[in-house]
Amino acid sequence: MSDPTRTSQSTRHATDPAAAAARTPAAAVAPTIRRPLAAAFRTGLAAAALTGLVLAAVDDPAPAHLLARFTVQANLAVALVSFCSAHRAWSGRRSVSPRLTGALLCFLALPVLVHHALPAGDATAFTLPGTGTPTAAQALSHHLLYGLTPFAALADWLLLTAPRGFRLPCAWQWTAYPLLYLAFALAFPATAGAPPPTVTTALTLALAVCLLPLIAIGIDQVRPAPRLHKNRISPTGISPLK
């Protein structure tokens, strides 16, 4: 007698539509959906981040030292990922992993909170070097890096990204690098290019680093889905096209 749990040779090589759909992965038959609006928006986001970084380096006597600042590192990463995400949206490829975009969103939010919440005299390595009277280039750079770029990244997440992509295990991964950077700024303030933060500032930063991922994950679970193009082919069923 034949084993009913084994796939027969005739079933494996069946050519009817139902069997063919069952064997074919959904990604192989899914139509390519290009998203030019998302591609243009993310290209503008990357351009804004790079423009802010260039303006910050123009009037700085030692622009290479800016690479040690958390704001510069976060915006460089956002520019690179945004260009990659724009290319994927334009070509209809799969979006960048939410694990990466969520981390960058939290990384962008941290310098904004430090810049606006902490006193102006309490400079840290998480922000750009402060001057008494900023020049026009420095003022525009601050508007881009602490205003336009973070809010554009937030709008990209809320309006152009499907919800419920963030997972709770991502929280500790998103806190790892900021906490390591905070420890580095405390241990090597000269290398970080800023005086070491006070105990109160360090505890505030550590609390913000731990809370931001949890807040982002919580919002992602309850926010409504934006109007995105939907796949017309059933991802799990074996029926023909809808």
C-alpha positions in Angstrom: 0.0 0.0 0.0 1.1 3.5 -0.6 1.9 5.9 2.2 -0.8 8.7 2.2 1.7 11.1 3.9 4.1 11.1 1.0 3.7 13.3 -2.0 3.3 11.1 -5.1 5.2 11.7 -8.3 2.1 12.7 -10.1 1.2 15.3 -7.5 4.7 16.7 -7.4 4.5 17.3 -11.2 0.9 18.3 -11.4 0.1 21.1 -13.9 -3.4 22.2 -12.8 -3.7 25.8 -11.6 -4.4 24.9 -7.9 -1.3 22.7 -7.7 0.9 25.1 -9.5 -0.2 28.0 -7.2 0.5 25.8 -4.2 4.1 25.1 -5.3 4.9 28.6 -6.5 6.1 31.1 -3.8 4.0 34.3 -3.6 7.0 36.5 -4.1 7.7 34.8 -7.4 4.3 35.8 -8.9 3.6 39.0 -7.1 3.5 42.1 -9.3 6.1 44.7 -9.0 4.6 47.7 -7.2 6.6 50.9 -7.6 6.1 53.7 -5.1 7.5 56.9 -6.7 6.0 59.2 -4.0 7.7 57.2 -1.2 10.9 57.2 -3.2 10.9 60.9 -3.8 10.1 61.6 -0.1 12.9 59.4 1.1 15.3 60.9 -1.3 14.4 64.3 0.1 14.9 63.0 3.6 18.4 61.8 2.8 19.2 65.1 1.1 18.1 67.1 4.1 20.2 65.0 6.5 23.3 65.3 4.2 22.7 69.1 3.8 22.5 69.6 7.5 25.8 67.6 8.1 27.6 69.6 5.3 26.5 72.9 6.8 27.6 71.8 10.3 31.0 70.9 8.9 31.5 74.2 7.0 32.0 76.5 9.9 33.6 74.0 12.2 37.4 74.4 12.6 37.9 70.6 12.9 35.1 69.0 10.9 36.6 65.5 11.3 35.9 65.6 15.0 32.2 65.9 14.3 32.1 62.2 13.3 32.4 61.4 17.0 29.1 63.1 17.7 26.0 61.0 18.0 23.9 63.4 15.9 26.3 63.1 13.0 26.4 59.4 13.2 22.7 59.0 13.3 22.0 61.4 10.4 24.7 59.7 8.3 23.1 56.3 8.9 19.6 57.8 8.1 20.9 59.3 4.8 22.4 56.0 3.7 19.3 53.9 4.6 16.9 56.5 3.2 18.7 56.4 -0.2 18.6 52.6 -0.1 14.9 52.7 0.8 14.1 55.2 -1.9 15.8 52.9 -4.5 13.8 49.9 -3.3 10.5 51.9 -3.4 11.3 53.2 -6.9 12.2 49.7 -8.2 9.4 47.9 -6.4 11.6 45.8 -4.3 11.0 44.8 -0.7 11.2 47.6 1.9 14.1 47.9 4.3 13.7 45.8 7.5 11.6 47.5 10.2 14.3 46.4 12.6 16.7 48.9 11.0 14.3 51.7 10.3 13.0 51.6 13.9 16.5 51.8 15.3 17.3 54.8 13.2 14.0 56.5 14.2 15.0 56.2 17.9 18.5 57.3 17.1 17.2 60.5 15.5 14.8 61.2 18.3 17.4 61.0 21.1 19.5 64.1 20.0 16.3 66.1 19.5 15.3 65.4 23.0 18.7 66.2 24.3 18.9 69.4 22.3 15.5 70.7 23.4 15.1 69.3 26.9 18.5 69.8 28.5 19.9 73.2 29.4 21.8 75.0 26.7 25.0 75.0 28.8 24.9 71.3 29.5 26.5 70.2 26.2 26.9 66.5 25.6 28.4 64.3 22.8 24.9 63.5 21.7 24.5 67.0 20.1 26.6 69.2 17.9 29.2 71.6 19.5 27.5 74.7 20.7 28.7 78.3 20.1 27.8 81.6 21.6 26.3 83.1 18.5 25.7 80.5 15.7 26.3 81.6 12.1 23.6 81.3 9.5 25.0 78.0 8.3 25.1 76.6 11.8 21.5 77.8 12.5 20.2 76.2 9.3 22.1 73.0 10.1 20.4 72.9 13.5 17.0 73.4 12.0 17.7 70.5 9.5 19.2 68.0 12.0 17.0 68.8 15.0 13.8 69.6 13.2 13.2 68.8 9.5 15.1 65.5 9.3 13.6 63.9 12.5 10.1 65.0 11.7 10.4 63.8 8.1 11.6 60.4 9.3 8.6 60.3 11.7 6.2 61.2 8.8 7.8 58.5 6.6 7.2 55.9 9.4 3.6 57.0 10.1 2.4 57.8 6.6 4.4 55.6 4.2 5.1 52.4 6.3 2.8 49.6 7.2 2.2 49.3 10.9 3.0 46.5 13.3 6.5 45.9 11.9 8.3 46.6 15.2 8.6 43.7 17.6 9.3 43.8 21.4 12.6 41.9 21.1 13.9 44.8 19.0 13.8 47.1 22.1 17.0 45.9 23.7 18.8 45.9 20.3 17.9 49.5 19.7 19.2 50.5 23.1 22.5 48.7 22.8 24.4 51.3 20.7 23.2 54.4 22.5 24.0 53.0 25.9 27.5 52.0 24.7 27.9 55.4 23.3 26.9 57.0 26.6 29.4 54.8 28.4 32.1 55.9 25.9 31.3 59.6 26.4 31.6 59.1 30.1 34.9 57.2 29.9 36.6 59.1 27.1 35.2 62.6 27.0 38.2 64.0 25.1 37.7 61.5 22.3 34.0 62.1 22.2 34.7 65.9 21.8 32.5 67.0 24.7 32.8 67.3 28.4 31.4 64.3 30.3 27.8 64.6 31.2 26.8 65.1 34.8 25.2 62.3 36.8 21.7 63.7 36.4 22.2 64.2 32.6 23.6 60.7 32.2 20.7 59.1 34.1 18.3 61.2 32.0 19.9 60.0 28.8 19.9 56.4 29.9 16.2 56.6 30.8 15.4 58.2 27.4 17.4 55.5 25.6 15.4 52.8 27.3 12.0 54.4 26.9 12.1 55.6 23.3 12.1 52.0 21.7 9.2 51.0 24.0 7.2 54.1 23.0 7.9 53.5 19.3 6.9 49.8 19.5 3.7 50.7 21.4 2.7 53.3 18.9 3.4 51.0 16.0 1.0 48.4 17.4 -2.0 50.7 17.6 -1.5 53.2 14.7 -3.7 52.9 11.7 -2.4 51.5 8.4 -1.6 54.1 5.7 -3.1 53.7 2.3 -0.6 51.5 0.6 -0.8 49.5 -2.6 -2.0 46.0 -1.8 -1.0 42.8 -3.5 -3.8 41.4 -5.7 -2.4 37.8 -5.4 -3.3 35.9 -2.3 -0.1 35.3 -0.3 -1.4 32.1 1.3 -4.2 30.7 -0.7 -3.9 28.4 -3.7 -6.8 30.0 -5.6 -6.3 31.9 -8.9 -6.0 35.7 -9.1 -8.6 37.6 -7.1 
